[in-house]
Amino acid sequence: MDIRVRTAALVIVIAALALAAGLVIAPAATAGAVSWQQVFDGRLHGSDAFTSVVVAPSGAVFAAGYTAVSAAARSDMLLVRYTASGDPTWVRQWNGPLSGSDQCWDLARDGRGGIYLAGRTAGRGGDAAILRYSSDGKLSWSRRVDYGAAWQDDARFVQGLAGGDGVYVVVESWSGTAYRSRVLRYSRRGARVWTAALAPGTRVTGVTTDAADDLYLSGWSGSATGSGAELDSYSPAGTRRWTGHPLGDAAYTRANAIGARPGGIVWAMGSSDDAAAPGHGSVLASPFTPFTEQWGGDLGLMSPYEVSDVGGTAAGGAIAVGRARSSGLDHGFLVQLDATGAPVASPLVWTDAAGCGGDLVATTTGDAAWVAGRTGAAFSALHYLPASGLEWRYDYVAKPAGRALDLQTTADGGAVVVGWGRAAGAGADALILRLAP
């Protein structure tokens, strides 16, 4: 939906709030520059979605998610390869050993070209599933992780090793009352190399690696009295390099996103609900031992707000995106920070008459950023350039209900965005768009 389509009263309210906070209102959606787009509609025309995407150095695109295979809400994991020009070359569906419901949540590529899917398969309460495919679509191996009938296990995150020897996997287990999270490393041949258990109650919200294949995780651990933000780092050998608890000593703090940048620095951002300092904070963390918090503070947005993703820039800073709530609506925001954590310019805010829903995802190329998520009810993507601000916003209106779930940049500075969309009275289709820079 074009953000100009709203009531005059809403425009006045949003403008007043933005000006009071020193924010910049993003311009209306434009047509954007769509190089190609594809829709995957499974044979049952049911609930299909792409949840994750990777772009190979060749320009080939791999999109993963799930597709409906029965009227009883069963689904298979889904993996589709597209050429750089958007032509589908093959489709793979994976039906777990119990022929139940299988979904992929995350996708990664290692330095040898292997493609890894992480998700859930039917089992005792639900089991975590990890699959490896070769770049030509051959299933190399599949692994199930089951921590007992009392636990629902999900492989939530997967991160390929640039060195080529395997993958990191984060498995989250839920008993109905408590969470447990573990980090597993598998070799490219499917052998489990090591397992590391995180602190009881920990939920992982983001993962990234550096040039040495050291792993960084953001998250939080909860209890009956609140939650505490947590950051962890592991070496490829499975040694915990450090652990830290940023964002202060508030009763409820969470590290929601983590992103590496050149120079060996990791940006970690999240939220803090300290009664003495309401709203949300951010933190810049160093990956070196021991863990050191370089700074932390409030971004100065309308309150409450929450960072959902962050990426490092070539200049040593970061670009963070998330949601701020005001007058009953969620507003998307983007803020660029320099290497000291100071905002480079006034934060950018956008919304429409239905608000900005769902967590946003972002990726950076140099000092530019791509952002994707949902504006109002529509699958939406934005391109941001520091010199000129928001270059354009694209809303997928052919299927007016939907959401973008992941995006990756391309070698020419463009992006591939995936998610789902649904027309009125129809099932959801998996969507993939290639956007030009």
N, C-alpha and C positions, 0 to 999 in steps of 0.2 A: 504494500500500500504506500502510495506517495505521502510523505509526511506533511504535505500541504493540505491533505484532505482531513481536516479536523475542525472542531468548533473554534470560533474566535476566542472564547473564554479560555480554552485549553492552551491556545497559542500564548495568550497573555500570561497565564500562570507559569508555563514552562519558561518563557522568556524572562520573566521577573526572577524566578529562582536561579536561572543560569547567570544572569547579570549580577545578582547578589553574591554568587559564589565565584565570580570571575571566570565563568565557563563560556565556551563557544558553541552555539547551536549548529549542528551539521546541516548542510543544505539538503534539499529534497532528493529523492532517488532519481537517478538518470538511467538511460538505457544500458550503460556499461558497454564493455567490449567483449562479447562472448565469442570465443573462437570456435567452440563446438560444445554440444551438450548431448547427453544420452539418458534415456529412461530405461530402467530394467523393471519389467513387469512379469513376475513369475507365472507359471502355468495356471495357478489357481486364482490369479488376480487378487491376491489377499494382501497381507502386510509384509512388504519388502522394504529394506533400507540398506544403504551403505553407511557404515559407522566409522570407517577409517580408510585412509588412502596413503600410498607412497608413490613417489615419482622416481624412476630409475635414471641413472646418468644418460642413458640412451634417449630419454624422453618418454619411454613407455610408462604407462600408468597402471597400477594395481589397486583395485577398490574391493573392499571386503565388508561383509555385513551378514545379513540373513534373508531367507526367502521362505514364504509360507509353502508347506507341502501337504497340508491336510486341513479339513474344516475344523478339526479339534485343536486348533491353535498350535500345531506342530510346525517346526521350521527346521531348515538345514542351514549350516554355515555356507556362505556364498563368497566366492572369489572370482573376479572378472579382470582380465587383462585387456587394456586398450592401447592402441598405437598412439604415437605422439599427435597424430591428426584426429584421434577420437574413434577409430574403427575398432570394434570389439574383435579380438582374435581368438579367445577361448573363454569358457565359463566352467567353473568347477563348483560342485555342491558336495558338502560332506555331511553324511548321515551317521551319527554316532552309533556305537555298538548296540545300544538299547532301542534305537529307532524312536527316540523321544524328541524333545525340542532342543535344538542346537543353535546358539547365537555366537557371533564373533563381535568382540568389543574393541579390539585393537589389532594393529597390523604393523609389521616392521620388516626391514630388509637388512641383511648383513653385508659385510664387505665382499663376499663371494657371490652375491646375487640371490641368495636364498630368501624366500618369502615366508614369514612367520605369522600365524593367526593365533590369537588368544581369546578365549571366551568360556562358554559353559556348555556342557552336554548332560543328558539325562543320567542320573545315577542315584545313589543313596542320599537324597536331599538335594541332588545336583552336584556334579563334579566339574572341576576345572578341566579345560581342554586346551592343548597346545599342538599346533600342526605346523609342519614345514613343507613347503612346495619349492620345487626348482623353478627357475625363471621361465621354463617352457611348460609349466603346469603339471608336472609329475609330483604326486604325493611322495615325499621322502620318508616321512614318519608322522605318527600321531601319538600323543601321550595324554593319559588321564591322570588327574591328581585328586585323590579322595582322602579326606581327613576324618572320615567317620560318618555314620548315618545321622548323627545329631547336627552336622554342619552342612550348610550350603556353600560350596566352593566355587569361586569364579576366578579365572585368569583375567585380571582387569587391565594390566599393562604389559607390553612386550617391547623390548629395546634391543635391536640387533647390534652386535659388536662390529665396529668398523674393521677390526683386524680379521674378521671373517670366521672366527672359530666360535660360532654359536650365538646365543641369545640370553638376555635376562628376562625373567618373567616374574610379575608380582601376582601372587595368589591371595585373594581375600576370602575368609571363611566367616560365616554368620550363623550363630546358633539360635537366633530368635531373641537373645538377650545380650549377646556379646560378640565382638569382632576379634579376629586374629588375622594377622597378615604375615606373609613370608616372601622372601626373595629367593628365587631359584635360578641357577644358571645351567643351561643345557649346551652340550657341544653341538656342532652342526650335524653330527650323526645321530643325535637324539639321546645321548648318555647324560644323565644328571651329574653335573660336576660338583655342585654344592648347594646347600640350603641354609638360609639364615632367617631366624625368627625375629621379627620386630617386637617392640614392647607390647605387652598385652593391651588390647583395646585399640591398637593403632589402625587407622584407615589411610591408605596411600592415595594422594590426589594427583600426583604428577611424577614423571621420571624423565631424566635426561642423562647423557653421557658427555664426556669431554674427549679430546683427541687421544688420550691414553686409555680410553674405554673404561675409565672409572665411572661408577654409577652414582647418581644423586637422586634422592627421593624427597618429596614434600608430602606432608600429611598432618594428621592430628590424632591424639589418643584421648578417648573420652571416658568419663566416669559419671556417677550419679551427681557429682558436685560441679561438673563442668568439663572443659576440654582444653588440651594444651597443644600448641603447634609443635611439630617435630620435623627435623631435617636429618637425613642419614646419608652417608656415603660409603660405598664398598668398592674395593679393588677388584679386578678381574679374578683374582685368586680367592675371593670371598672374605677377605679381611675387612672388618669395619674400620674405616679410616677416621671417622669422627661422627658424633651425633650432637645435635644442638636443639635448643628450645627457644626460638626467637619470638618476637611480637610481645614481649613483656610478660607480666605475671597476672594478667587479667583472668577472670573466672572462665571465659570462653575465648580461646584463641585458636586459629586454624591457619595452616600454611596451605593455600589452595592451588598454587602454581609454582613451577620452578623452570628456569631456563638458563642454559649456559651461554656465555659469550666469549669472543676471543680474549686471550690473556689469562685464562684459567679462573675466571670469576663466575659465580653462579648467583643469579638473581632469584630470590624466593619471596613471594608475596602472598598475602592472605587477609585475614580479618581478625579484629580484636574488639570484644564487647565489654571493655573495661568501663564500669560505671563512671569513673572519674574522667574518662576520655572516650565518650561514645563515638561510634563510627567504626572506621576500619583503618588499619595501618599497613605499612609495607616495610620490607627489610632487605638489605643487600648483604649477602653472606659470602665469605671466602671459603673455598674448598680445601684450603691447606690445614694441616694438623698443627695445633688444635683448632677446632672450629672457632671462628671469630665473627661477631656481628659488627659490620662496619658502620651501619646506621639503621635507624628505624624511626618511622614517624607517620603522621597523618598526611594523606595526599591533598586534603583541603577541598574535598568534593561535598556535595549535598549529602546529608547523613540520613539513614545508613547507606553504606556502599560496600561492595565486596569485589575484590580482584579475582577474576576467574582464569586468566592466562597472562603470561609474560614472556617476552623474548628479548634477547640481547641485541644491541645494535653495533655496527662497525665502529662507531665513535666511542664505545665503551659504556654507553648508557643502556637504557631499556625502554621498551614500549609495553605498557600494561593496559589491559582491557577488563571490563567487568560491568556490573550493574549498580546503579544508584536508585533508590526509591524515594519518591516524593509525590504528594497529592494522590496517593493510591495507584501510581503507575511506576513501572520499572523503566529506567532510562539507560540505554547503553552509553558507556563512556570509554574514551581512549586518552591516555596521558603519556607524554614522552618525557623521560627523565635523563639527566646527564649522568656522568660517572660518579658524581657525589650524591645522587639521589634527588637533586633539585629539579622541579618541572622546567622543561625547556620553553614551553608556551602554555597558554591557558588550555585546560582539558577540553576535549571535544565531546559533546553530548548529543545523542540523537534518540528519537522516539517517534511514535505516531499515536493515533487516537486509541490504539489497543495496547500501547506500551511496547517494551522490548523484553521478550520472554526467553528463558533458558540461559544457560551459561554460554558465554561467547568463547570462541577459540581464535587464536591469532598466531601468525608466524611473521618473522621479519626477514627482509633482504636488504643488507646494508642498513640504511636508516629509514627505509620504508616499511610499511606494515600492511598485511592483509588480515581482515577480520571477518568472521562468519558466525552465524547463529540464526536468530529469528527476530524479526521486527514485526510487531503486531502478531499476526498468525502466519506470516510468510517466511519461507526460506530466503535468507538475505546474506549479502556479502558486501564488504566495503574495502576500498583501497585508500591508504593514507600516505601522503608525502609530506615530510616535515616542512619543506619550503612553501607549499601551497595549502597544507591542511588536507581535508578530505577531497580526494580527486573525483570520486564518484561512488554512488551506492547503487547496488543492483538487487532488485527484489524479483523472485521467480513467481510471476503471477499466473502462469498457465495452470498451476496447481496451487490455489490460494492458501491452502493449509499445509504447513511443512516446517522443516528446520534443517539448517546446515549443521553437520556434526563434526566435520574435520576438514582441514585444508592443508595443502603442501605447495610450496613455491616451485616454480620451474626455472630452468637455466636462464631464460630471457627476462626474468623478473615478473612473470605472470604467476598464476596460481590455479590449482585444480581443487575444486570444492565438492564435497559429497554430503549426502543426507537423504532426506525423504520428502515427498510431496504427495498431497491427496486432493483430488477434485471432489466436488460435492457429490455425495452418494456413492463414492468409489473407494476401493482399497488403496492403501499407501503404496507408492512406487519408489524404488531406489533411484536417486538422482545423482548425476555427475556432470559438472560444468567445468570447462577450461576457459579461464578469464585472461585476457591479454593485459599486459602492463599498461 
